[in-house]
């Protein structure tokens, strides 16, 4: 672009010099009475050429300015893309219940209210649901602590959308204060949901020691 502008400026200067030399030159060799009008046709043509070159030069300058603006916008877009890619490639969370839940009349997503970490804000404590921000391979785990007394009555599952992935179960035996953990590595698309479901009429015990937890993180994007 700069080379084109240089050539155009050089051509414009040559045209102006030719015009000035014709109109300011010595015409005595043409004879007595010869006037400047002799050069007028050539001068008009040169002035027209100068005007055309000036328009072309203005257009080239405008094009160069637009090119600079586009380059700046491209840099900004690339920077925003890099920031966005970095943010969605870092996702990890751990949350805990903190209080006992159940029984419910129907299967219910567990809402882990105690947030220990939530990088990328993929986990929503208001719903208990983690939402994938990008396509990738993810790791999830949860720990279930049973109802702590009496007949065991605790059943929970790790869910991916409406699909059951893995489960924990404690409904028999005379012992109490049992816990169980399960985990899975799953491939998610952007927008997929993962949560822990407590089944209807089941109970989990928890307190300030946080026996029930739900964790997950992005291993890598796909």
C-alpha positions as CSV (number, residue, x, y, z in Angstrom):
1,X,0.0,0.0,0.0
2,X,2.8,2.4,0.9
3,X,4.6,1.7,-2.4
4,X,1.5,2.4,-4.4
5,X,1.1,5.7,-2.7
6,X,4.7,6.6,-3.4
7,X,4.3,5.9,-7.1
8,X,1.1,7.9,-7.2
9,X,2.7,10.9,-5.5
10,X,5.6,10.7,-7.9
11,X,3.3,10.7,-11.0
12,X,1.3,13.6,-9.6
13,X,4.5,15.7,-9.1
14,X,5.6,14.9,-12.7
15,X,2.3,16.0,-14.1
16,X,2.4,19.3,-12.1
17,X,6.0,19.9,-13.3
18,X,5.0,19.3,-16.9
19,X,2.1,21.7,-16.6
20,X,4.2,24.4,-15.1
21,X,7.0,24.1,-17.6
22,X,4.6,24.4,-20.5
23,X,2.8,27.4,-19.1
24,X,5.8,29.2,-17.8
25,X,8.3,28.4,-20.6
26,X,9.8,30.6,-23.3
27,X,7.7,30.7,-26.5
28,X,9.7,33.3,-28.5
29,X,10.7,30.6,-31.0
30,X,7.1,30.4,-32.1
31,X,7.3,33.9,-33.6
32,X,6.1,37.4,-32.8
33,X,2.6,37.6,-31.4
34,X,2.6,34.0,-30.2
35,X,0.7,33.9,-27.0
36,X,0.3,31.4,-24.1
37,X,-2.9,30.2,-25.6
38,X,-0.8,27.9,-27.8
39,X,-0.2,25.6,-24.8
40,X,-3.8,25.7,-23.5
41,X,-4.9,22.4,-25.0
42,X,-1.9,20.6,-23.5
43,X,-2.3,22.4,-20.3
44,X,-6.0,21.5,-19.9
45,X,-5.2,17.9,-20.6
46,X,-2.5,17.9,-18.0
47,X,-4.7,19.6,-15.5
48,X,-7.4,17.0,-16.1
49,X,-4.7,14.3,-15.6
50,X,-3.6,16.0,-12.4
51,X,-7.2,16.1,-11.1
52,X,-7.7,12.4,-11.9
53,X,-4.4,11.5,-10.2
54,X,-5.5,13.5,-7.2
55,X,-8.8,11.6,-7.0
56,X,-6.9,8.3,-7.2
57,X,-4.5,9.4,-4.5
58,X,-7.3,10.4,-2.2
59,X,-9.0,7.0,-2.8
60,X,-5.7,5.2,-2.1
61,X,-5.2,7.2,1.1
62,X,-8.8,6.3,2.2
63,X,-8.2,2.7,1.3
64,X,-5.0,2.7,3.4
65,X,-6.8,4.2,6.4
66,X,-9.6,1.5,6.1
67,X,-6.9,-1.2,5.9
68,X,-5.3,0.2,9.1
69,X,-8.7,0.2,10.9
70,X,-9.3,-3.4,9.7
71,X,-5.9,-4.5,11.0
72,X,-6.6,-3.0,14.4
73,X,-10.1,-4.6,14.6
74,X,-8.5,-8.0,13.6
75,X,-6.0,-7.7,16.5
76,X,-8.8,-6.8,18.9
77,X,-10.9,-9.8,17.7
78,X,-7.9,-12.1,18.0
79,X,-7.3,-10.9,21.5
80,X,-10.9,-11.4,22.6
81,X,-10.9,-14.9,21.0
82,X,-7.7,-15.8,23.0
83,X,-9.3,-14.6,26.2
84,X,-12.5,-16.5,25.5
85,X,-10.6,-19.7,24.6
86,X,-8.5,-19.4,27.8
87,X,-11.6,-18.9,30.0
88,X,-13.6,-21.8,28.7
89,X,-10.6,-24.1,28.8
90,X,-10.3,-23.6,32.6
91,X,-13.3,-25.1,34.3
92,X,-13.3,-26.8,37.8
93,X,-15.5,-26.8,40.8
94,X,-16.2,-28.5,44.1
95,X,-19.3,-27.9,46.2
96,X,-20.8,-29.5,49.4
97,X,-24.3,-29.9,50.8
98,X,-23.8,-28.7,54.4
99,X,-27.2,-29.8,55.6
100,X,-29.4,-33.0,55.4
101,X,-31.8,-33.4,52.5
102,X,-34.8,-35.5,51.7
103,X,-37.0,-37.3,51.5
104,X,-38.7,-35.8,48.4
105,X,-41.8,-37.1,46.7
106,X,-39.9,-37.3,43.4
107,X,-36.4,-37.6,42.1
108,X,-34.6,-34.3,42.8
109,X,-31.3,-32.8,41.7
110,X,-29.1,-32.1,44.8
111,X,-28.3,-28.4,45.3
112,X,-24.8,-28.3,46.8
113,X,-24.8,-24.8,48.4
114,X,-21.4,-24.6,49.9
115,X,-19.0,-23.5,47.1
116,X,-15.4,-24.5,47.6
117,X,-14.3,-23.5,44.1
118,X,-16.0,-22.7,40.8
119,X,-13.5,-21.7,38.2
120,X,-15.3,-20.8,35.0
121,X,-18.7,-20.5,36.8
122,X,-19.9,-23.8,35.2
123,X,-21.7,-24.9,38.4
124,X,-24.9,-23.2,39.5
125,X,-25.6,-23.7,43.3
126,X,-29.2,-22.5,42.7
127,X,-30.0,-25.5,40.6
128,X,-27.2,-28.0,41.5
129,X,-26.4,-28.3,37.8
130,X,-23.1,-28.0,36.1
131,X,-23.3,-26.8,32.5
132,X,-20.4,-27.4,30.0
133,X,-19.2,-24.3,28.3
134,X,-17.2,-26.1,25.6
135,X,-17.0,-29.5,24.0
136,X,-14.5,-31.7,25.8
137,X,-13.7,-34.5,28.1
138,X,-14.7,-33.9,31.8
139,X,-14.1,-35.7,35.1
140,X,-16.9,-35.8,37.8
141,X,-17.1,-37.3,41.2
142,X,-19.5,-37.2,44.1
143,X,-19.6,-38.6,47.7
144,X,-22.8,-39.7,49.3
145,X,-23.2,-40.0,53.1
146,X,-26.3,-42.1,54.2
147,X,-29.0,-41.1,56.5
148,X,-26.7,-41.6,59.6
149,X,-29.2,-43.6,61.8
150,X,-31.8,-46.3,61.5
151,X,-32.3,-48.3,58.4
152,X,-30.0,-47.1,55.6
153,X,-32.1,-45.2,53.0
154,X,-29.8,-43.4,50.5
155,X,-29.6,-43.7,46.7
156,X,-28.1,-41.2,44.4
157,X,-26.9,-41.1,40.8
158,X,-24.6,-38.9,38.7
159,X,-26.7,-37.7,35.7
160,X,-25.6,-36.4,32.3
161,X,-28.7,-34.6,30.9
162,X,-31.3,-37.3,31.4
163,X,-28.9,-40.2,31.2
164,X,-27.8,-42.0,34.4
165,X,-24.0,-42.4,34.4
166,X,-23.0,-44.0,37.8
167,X,-24.8,-44.6,41.1
168,X,-24.3,-45.1,44.8
169,X,-26.6,-47.2,46.9
170,X,-27.1,-47.9,50.6
171,X,-30.4,-49.4,51.7
172,X,-29.6,-52.5,53.6
173,X,-27.6,-53.5,56.7
174,X,-27.5,-52.6,60.4
175,X,-24.6,-50.2,60.3
176,X,-24.9,-46.5,60.0
177,X,-22.5,-43.6,59.2
178,X,-21.6,-45.0,55.8
179,X,-20.5,-43.1,52.8
180,X,-19.9,-44.0,49.2
181,X,-18.1,-42.3,46.3
182,X,-18.4,-42.8,42.5
183,X,-16.8,-41.0,39.5
184,X,-16.8,-40.9,35.7
185,X,-15.0,-39.4,32.8
186,X,-17.5,-38.3,30.2
187,X,-17.5,-36.4,26.9
188,X,-19.7,-33.3,26.9
189,X,-20.9,-30.9,24.2
190,X,-21.3,-27.2,25.0
191,X,-24.6,-26.8,26.9
192,X,-24.7,-30.4,28.3
193,X,-25.7,-30.7,32.0
194,X,-24.3,-32.8,34.8
195,X,-25.8,-33.1,38.3
196,X,-26.3,-35.6,41.1
197,X,-29.9,-36.9,41.6
198,X,-31.3,-38.0,44.9
199,X,-34.1,-40.6,44.3
200,X,-37.6,-40.2,45.6
201,X,-38.1,-41.0,49.3
202,X,-34.4,-41.3,50.0
203,X,-32.3,-39.3,52.5
204,X,-28.8,-37.9,52.9
205,X,-27.3,-36.7,56.1
206,X,-24.9,-33.7,56.3
207,X,-23.7,-31.0,58.6
208,X,-20.9,-28.5,58.9
209,X,-18.3,-31.3,58.3
210,X,-19.5,-31.5,54.6
211,X,-19.7,-35.3,54.0
212,X,-21.6,-34.9,50.7
213,X,-19.6,-33.3,47.9
214,X,-19.8,-32.9,44.1
215,X,-16.8,-32.1,42.0
216,X,-15.8,-31.8,38.3
217,X,-13.3,-30.3,35.9
218,X,-12.4,-30.1,32.3
219,X,-9.6,-32.5,31.3
220,X,-9.2,-31.1,27.8
221,X,-11.2,-29.7,24.9
222,X,-12.1,-31.6,21.8
